[in-house]
């Protein structure tokens, strides 16, 4: 874990510990907040942490990686209810100046017995970072955005595909089964735009906008890749609140 990654882990842990030194990572001059439930600026985050009763929050970061000026964290955060959370922090120099996130309540194990957070954490194949990001983007744009799984094996290792989505089982046919069931039930699953692709080694995160079951949502899909193919998938889907509920004007993305 490098310095920026370690500092982000400490910053997230400060939600639990209220560690002022860890929170000093946030730039006091400018901090752009994309969590629409939190006011903009450094005071918004610090105010949220200060408002939490002592001992309420629990934070456990499972995965963290840096891509240029961005650091991605994948954590379990419990503030009166456990959630799987992806956080993205943008650095300028030594300080964090911008933040995005996506959160989803933890659910029972999926049909293959997997959770939203378990699985491998080791980052390897650093020299494959750029290529793996391209594969992850291509899978979202050419398969999920189109809604046609007929070409999925171009990007996914079909029989060894491990799935952490709470309603989908392992292997590519499990994904096809889920999409078929959603279509039969009239559940809309529509990816509309990729906003960000970040990665390191064998992990890549794609943040997209779209609609799920009639609601505007943010899709955060993280993939683990091996030998140029996707072999594992985690995701978090969060509904974007109505405009009059926003606590800042920065938008989800």
N, C-alpha and C positions, 0 to 999 in steps of 0.2 A: 504494500500500500504506500503510495507516494504522499508527499506533504499535503497537497490539495485534497486528495481523497480522505486522508486522516482528519483534516480540519472539517470537512463536510460531515463525516461521521460524528465528530465532536459537536458540531452545530446542531445536528438533529438530536443528539443525546441531550442537549441543553433544554429541549422541550420538556424532558423529564427532570433534569437536575437544576434547571435555571442558572446554569453556570455563565456568569457575566463575561468571563474571559473567552469562552467558546463563542458567545454571541457577538463579541467584538469583531468577528470575521465579516459581519455585515457592514458595508460602507455607510458611514454616518451621513455622507453628503447626498447620496442617491441610491435608492434601492427600489427597483421596479418589481411589483408584486403581481403575479398572474393567478394566484389563488383568489378566486372571486369572492370568497367569504372573509377575506382579510384586508383591512385598509392598506393603502399604498404607503411606501416609504419604510425606513428602518423602524420607526415607532410602531408601525402596524404589527410586525412580527413580535417585537419585544413586548408590546401591550398584550398580545394574545398569550404569550408565555406567562407574563406576570399575573394574568387573570385566572390562570388554572390553579385550583386548590392543590396545595402541596401533597405529593404522593399519588395524585390522580393519574398522571401521564406515564406511559411506559413506551420505550422506543428500543427496538432491536433492528439494526441494519444488517441485512443478509449479504448484499452485494453492492459494490461501489466501483466505478471506473471513471477515468478522465479521458476526455476527447478534446484536445486543444484547450480552449478557455472554458469548457463545460465539464461539469462533474455530475454523473448520474448516480443516484442511490436507490436501492430497492429495499424497503423496510417494512416491518410490522410496527404500526403506531397505534397505541390504544389510548384514546382520550374519551373515556366513557363508552367505549366500543372498539374492538380491535379491527383494524383495516390493513389491507395491503396497499402500500403507497409507493409510487415512483416520484422522486424529486429530481429536478434538474436545476443546477445552479450555474450561473455564468460569472466568471471572474474577470476583473480588470486588475492586473497586478496581484497584490496580496489580499484583495477584498472581493467579496461577493456583491454584485451589483444588480442581479436579476434572478428571479425564481419562478419556475413553473412546477406544477405537480398534478397528480391524478390519484384518486383514492377510491377504494371499493371495500365494503365490509367483507371480512373473512366469512367463508361459507364452509359447509361440510366437504369432506374429500370428494373428488370427482369420481366418475365410474371406474377410473384406473387407480383410485386410492391416493391421488396426489392433491396437494394443497396449492394455494396461490403463491406460496413462498418457498416451498422445499425444493431440493434438488442441488445440482452442482454450483459451486461458487468460484472455482479456480479459473483464472484468466490465463489462457495460453494462446499460442499462434499469433503473437503480436504483429508479425509481418503480414498477416492476412487481414488486418483491420479494414483497409479500404475495400478489398474485394468482398469481404463479408457484409459490409454496409450496403454495397451495391445489390447483393443477393437479397438482403432483407427488404430493401426498398422495392426491388423488382417484384418480390412476392406480394407485397401489399398492393402495389399499383396494378399488377397484371392479373392477380388472382382475387384478392379480397375486394379490391375496388370494383372489379368487373363482376364479381359474384359468380365466377365460372371456375370450378376446380379441375377442369379437364387437363390443364397444363401444369397442375401443381407439382407433379413429380420432377419438373425441370428445376425446381427450387427446394423441394423437401425430400428428405430420405424417408420414403413411404413407410417401410416396415419398422424403422427404428425411431420414428417421430414420437417424442414424449410430450404429453399435453398436460398443462396445469389449469386450463380453463375449467371452471367449476362444473360445467355441464357437458363436457366433451371428453371422450375416452382417447387413449393412445392410438397411434397409427393414423395414417392419412385417411383411411376409410372411416375412422371415427369422426374426423372433421367433416367429411362428406355426409355422413349420417346426420350430424347435428344441423348442417345447413339445410339438408332436405327436410328435417323435422320442422325447423323454423319456417321454411317456406310453406309447408302444409298448414301450419298454425297461423299463418299470416303475420309472423314476426318480421319486421323490417330490419335488415342488417345492411347498412349502406355506408361504405367509406367514400368520402368525397374529396379529401385533399390531404396529402402528406405535408406536415409543417416542419418536421425536424427528424433527422436520422443521426444518431450518435452511437459510437461503438468503440470497443477496444478488444483486440484479439478476436476471440471466439464468441463475444457477446455483441449484440446490436439492438438498439432501442429505436422504434419508429413511433413517432407521435403524430396522430392523424385526427382530423375532424370528420364527423358524419352523423348518422342517425341510427338509433337502435330502438325498435319497438315504438316508433312514433315520437321519440324525444331526440333533441340535439345532444350529442355526446362527444366526449374526447375519448379516442381509442389510444391506449399506450400498449404496444406489443413489443415484448422483448424476446429475442431469439438467441439460442445457442447454436453455433454452426460447427461443422466438422467436414473437412474435405470438400468444401465448397457447397455443402447442402445444409439446410436447416434440420436440426435433429431434436430441438426442444423449444417449447414456447410457453411463456408466461404472459398474462395480460391483465390490465385494469381498465374497466370501462366506467366512466363517470358522467352523469347527466350534467349538462351545462345549465345553470340556473337562469330563470327569467331575468331580463335586463334590469328590472326594478329591484332585484335582490342583490345586485352587485355592490360590493364594498369598495371597489376601485374601478377605474375606467380603462384598464389595460387589455381587457379581453383574455380569453382562456389561452390563446396562443401568442 
